[in-house]
């Protein structure tokens, strides 16, 4: 029989939250084992932000997060802020910049953030045990006993930092949800968030034709609106505004897209008819969109003719279509390309102060496995850092 490895804390998952929690717990003098089934730590960190890692957001606040229990994230976010993480980044002399809307990116590559976390772990004696899978978990009087591919481990505190279901090619699995279920936790339904829409109806031809075209729009659904670019793709619609609204959209619902958010469109069209009665609609649209998009919209959606030939009612219809284009997506691209998993471990059964299970003492959940999901723009990383810090003070 293999000898049992005794330790204070076992953390399952060597991603952003797991690495952060590991070195912070070890800084308190805790003996920490960090295990992961993958062959490398922090794979999603490396691919994030187009390889430049959007590691936090200057404007992080609870309103940037979705959860069935919206108050849950407040405590952890208040105790470990974006400024705390920026201080860590600065300590390691990692050059970074604000891209837009408070989004902070590495000047070089994402690996700078991963190396920083690994260096912090190494300094306090934490080495990730990679290619190590957890087979079973048992509750004991003193804590937890784990059967792993590297032999049995015993700990007082067990931290689940395994993330959600997004991007399975990076090794994402439902392991954390299985553990939660095993110890009596309620799971809220999971779905892909921050994900492109697929379009299958007659709009597909338009999306195909305009594939690669990007437009600044205001996108709305279920009382939420985001102003950023949308991107037409061969499969449907993507771009930051679409990814943001996808987290609020439910199958069958329409998404309203204002293609001219800076204009009072009815007033603009009336003025054009007055000032330029002989100008064709597609000519006017070409001053706002690419020529190709203007021609396609002008001819597919409307009959393009000189503005003086439109009736008042026709102009109203054109204005309505341009300022509140109703799109009903067929679906999303799913977990394959989703940046985050919505839903997960019900936070009503987890302490917002410590991240400890209220069902099974000594069991902790941090990061994406919980029902807390951020908007696009560095918020999900900040939740990983903040929730990891909260748990690390108590494990």
N, C-alpha and C positions, 0 to 999 in steps of 0.2 A: 504493500500500500504506500502511495506517495505521501511524503511529508507535507503537512499543511503549512502554507505560508501565512504567518500571522502579521497583521498590519492594523493601523488605526482606521484608514480610509481606503476603500476601493472606488475608483471613478471609472465608469464604463463609458467610453467615447472620448477619443483624443482629437476632437474638433475645437472650435473657438471656446465654447463654454467649458469643456473638460480640461483643456490646457490651462485656462485662466484659474479655474477652481483648484487645480492640482498645486500650482506653485503658491497660491495664496494660503491654502491650507497648510502646506509644508512650511511656509514662513512663520506659522503659529507653532511650529514644532511637531506637527502631526506627521506620522509616517504614512506616505501615500503611494499606492499602486495605481497606475493609470493604464487601463487596458483597452485595446481596440482591435477589431477583427481585420482592419485594413492593413496594407503593407507600408503605408505612410501616414504620418499625423497631419491633420489640418488640410486635407485635400480640397475641401470646399473654400477654404481661405485662399488657396492658390489660384482658383479659377474666378474668384469673386471680383466684381467691378471691372470685368474685361481684363483681368490679370493685374489690376492696379489696386485692388482691395479698398472698397469704400468703407473704411473701418469704423466711422461714427458719423454723427450729424450734429452740427453746432446748435441746432434748434430742437434737440430731443426734448419731448415732453409726453406725458401720458396720452394726449390726444392723437399721437402718431401710432397708436397700437390698437389692434382689434382683439377683443376677448369677450366671452359671454359675461365675464366678471371684470368690467373695465377698471375698477379700483385696484385690482390685485397688483398691477405692475408699479404702482406709484411709490411704494416704500423702497423697493430695490433700486429703482431709477434715481430716487432722491439721495440714496446713500452711496451710490457709485455713479457719478455723472460723466458726461462726455468729457468734461475738463479733467477728470481724474485719468481717463484713458489717454487723453492728449498728453498729459504730463508723463505718462509711461512711455509713449512714443517719442517724446522729446528727450527723455532720459537716455534712450537708445540712439539718439541722433538720426532718427529716420526722417528724411526730407518728405514733406507732404504739402498739399495745396487744397484750397477750396475750389471745387469745380463749379458748382452752382447750388443754390438753395441750401447752403450749409453743409453740403456733402464733402467730406474730407477723403482724399485719395492719396496713396503713396506716389511720390514723384517717379520712383523707379518701378519696382514690381511688388506684388503681394507677398513674395517670399520674405520681404523685410519684416512684415508683421509676424509671420510664422517663426522666423529665426528669433525674433524678440521673445516670443512666448516660450520657445524651446530653451533659449538662454536663461530665462527666468526660472524655468523648471530645473535645468541642470545645476544652477547656482544653489538650489536648496535640496538637491539630491533626488529629484523626480526624473525617472527615465521612462518614457512611454514603452509599454510592453505591446509591441505590434504583432499582427497576425496571431492574436490570441482571442479565441472565441469563448464566450460564456455559455455553458451548456445548461446548467441548472442553478437555481438560487433557493436557499432554504433559510427561513428565519430561525435563529437560535436564541437562547436566553441572553447571550452577550452581544448579539448583533446578527450577522449574516454569514452563511457558509456558501461559497461559490465553487461549483465544479467547472474548471476551465480547461482548455486544450493545453495550458501550461501547468496544469496540476491544481489541487484545491487551494483556495484562499479563504481566510477568515478575517472579518473586519467588524468594527463597531458601527461604522457609518458607510452606507452604500449610496453613491451618487450616480444617478442615471442622466447622462449627458449625450444621449445617442442621436439627438436630432429628430427630424420628421421623415417623411416619405419622399421629399423632393430630390430630384436628380439621382435616381437609383444607380446610374453608371458610376457615381462617386462612392457607391457602397451604402447608400441609404437603405434602411430596413425598418420594419415595424417593431423592432426588438423592445424599445422603450415602452411601447404601448402594451406589449405582452407582459412585461414586468409589472406595470401599473395594474393591469387586469388581475394578475396573479395575487396581488396584495389588496384586492378589493376596491380599487379605484374606478370611478365612473370615467368613461372616455366620451368626449364630445365628438360628433362626426367629423372626420377629416376630409379635406378637399384641397386641391391645388390653389395656391394664391400667388399673386405677382406673376401672372402667366399670360401668354398671348391667346387671343381668341381665334377660333377656326370659323370659317364662313363657308356654307355649302350651297346657298340658294343663288339667285341670279346675281347677287353681289360678287360672287366668286370671280366672274369675268373682269369686273372693275378692279378688284384687288390684284388679280393676275397682271392686268395691263399696267397697273400703277406700282407694281412690286418694286420696292426700293425708294419710293417717294415718301418724304417725311413732311408733315404739316403741323404747325402750332395750333392746337385746338383746346376747347374746354369740353371735357367729357364728364357726363353725369349719369348716375344710377342710384336708386334707393336713397335719395337725399344727400348723396356725397358727390362732390365735383373736384376734378383735378385739371389744372391748366399746364399742359406740357405738350411735347410732340406726340403725334401718332405716326405709325409707320405701316404702310401697306406691304403685305407679304404675299407669296404664292399661296399660303394657307389661309390668310385672313388679315387680321389687324394685330399689330404689336406696337412697340414704342412705350416710353415711360408713362404717358397718360393712360394707355390701355392696361398696362401691367398694374398700375395703381387701382383702377376701377374694377379690375377682375376680382379683387378680394372682396368686393361688395356685391358683385353680380351673382344671381342665381339662375340656373337653367330655365329658359323660356322667357326671361325678362328682356326688355328692350334697353339699349344704351343710347342716350341722346348725345350727339356730337355737334357742337357748335364749331363750324369750320372757319368762321370769321369772328372770333371772340372780341376783337377790338372795335367792331363796327356795330352801330344800330342798323341792322341790315335793311329793314323796310325803308328807313329814312335815306340810307345810302342809295338804294335802287331808285327811289323817287327822285332824288337829286340828279342821278345819272340820266334819267329819262328827260329831266328838265334841261340839264346842261349839255348832254350829248345824245340827242334823240336818234341820231343815225348810227351810233356805236352798237355793234352786236353784243349780245350777252357774253358770248365766249371771249370776246375781246376784253370786256371789263373784268371777267374772271381771271384772265391771263395776267392781269396786273396784280392779282392777289395770290395766284397759285402758279405752278409750272404750266407751260403752254399745253403740255400733253393732258394734264389733269383738267385744265380749264376746258379743253376741247371735248374730252370724254364726258365731263359733268354737263357741259352745255348741250351736248347732243344726245346723251343717254337719258338724262333726267328731265331735260326741258327741250323745247324746240328753240334753238338759238336763232334769234332774229333781232333786228334793230329795236332798241328799247321803246321807241315811240309806238311800235306795233302791239305791245303788251297791254292788256286791260289792267285795271287796278287790281282786280281779283287774281289775275295771273301773277302779277308782281308779288302779291301777298303770299301766294303758294311758293314762289321761288324763294322768297325771304325765309319762309317757314322751313323749307328743305335745307337751306344753307346754314340756318342758325340752330336748328334742332333736328338734324338728320337722325332718324330712328333706325338703329341697327339691332337685329335680334341674332346674336351669335349662335352657331350650331352647337358650340361647346368651347372648351379650352384645349390647349395642347397637353394638359394633364401634368402629372408629376415629372414627366420626362424633361421638361424645360422650366418647370415652376421654380421660383426662387425661394419659396417658403411653403410650409404646410399649415393650413388653417385648422383650427380645432386641436384635439389632443387631450392631454390629461386635464381633467376638470379642476380649475384652480380653487374651487370652493373647498376642496379636500386637501389643500396644501397651505402651509403657513406662508403668508406674504413676507414675513420678517426673516424666516430662516430657510425657506424652500423645502422644509421637512414635511413628509407625509403626515396627515392627521389620522391616517388609518394604520400605519405601521411605523413605529418609532425607529429612528436611525436610517430611514430611507428618504432620499432627497431627489428632487427633479429640478433640472435647470435647463435653460435654453429653449430650443424649438419644440421639444417633446411636450412642453406645457401648452395650454390653450392661450398663448400670447403670440401675436404676429405683428410685426412692424410694417409700416409703409416702406416703399422703395426709398433708398437714399442713405443707408448706413444705420437705420434704426434697428434692424434685426441683430446686427453685430453688437450694438449698444445694449440690447436686451441680454445677449449672451454674456457680455462682460459683467453687467449689473447683477444678473441672477446668480452667476458664478461667484461673484464677490460675496453676495448675501449668504449663500450656503457655506462658503469657505470659512466664514467667521464662527460657524456653529458645529461643523462636522467633527 
